[in-house]
């Protein structure tokens, strides 16, 4: 029995709702809006969410200990592969869950005939753009913040299919102090796992940082027994710079490996980005 709801939002947009989780799907075909294709994508989203729910015990295991087998649903395999490619030993496949689901929905919607697709899943975005098409994506200074600090101008010819954000205050727990680690990649699943890794890398030892065991913040977490950031007070200029540089170094390493296109970090008013990002960034 299908769970969740599909709700038209008008124009090209359709909402897939599954309990507290919501996902927006927008589709276009040529110059025309294609809400019927977006609706098919939204129904695909509900199916992917069910597949993830069915495999939650597996997805809470560290990705390095798992093996992708032919019987696994595509979205589950994508989550495992993304976490393994990023390579942090503490990552589970759930580090890529939002991006992997959005990625699968974007691909399915495009396969139905849409030539431009945008899927937004809690701040993580999967795109399908043809050559010659472009889109602007807003960057918020903090996870969950309604304000936009920058715009990213993305072209279809760049081959970017994912924009993901991780950081303090998001749906997932973090070990770092960054308020936002925004990552761009050719796959939304990889962007999501990489954003988690980059945000985690911004950890610093400071009296301003309060940490708790993950299960104290979320009894159902996949990080049982691990220390995560609960709260961050004002950091000294030196602490802030150290955190940003740690995140930037991790992002640059992922970029050199070809896993991501670029990244941007924000922490208490400080902003850093990887080489090349200035070409597509526009301050608001």
Secondary structure, 3 states (H helix, E strand, C coil): CCCCEEEEEECCEEEEEECCEEEEEEEEECCEECHHHHHHHHHHHHHHHHHHHHCHHHHCCEHHHCCCCCCCCHHHHHHHHHHHHHCCCCCEHHHHHHHHHHHHHHHHHHHCCCCEEEEEECCEEEEEECCCCEEEEEECCCCCCCCCCEEEEEEHHHCCCEEEEECCCCCCCCCCCCCEEEEEECCHHHHHHHHHHHHHCCCCCCCCEEEEEHHHHCCCCCCCCCEEEEEECCCCHHHHHHHHHHHHHHHHHHHHCCCCCEEEEEECCEEEECCCHHHCEEEC
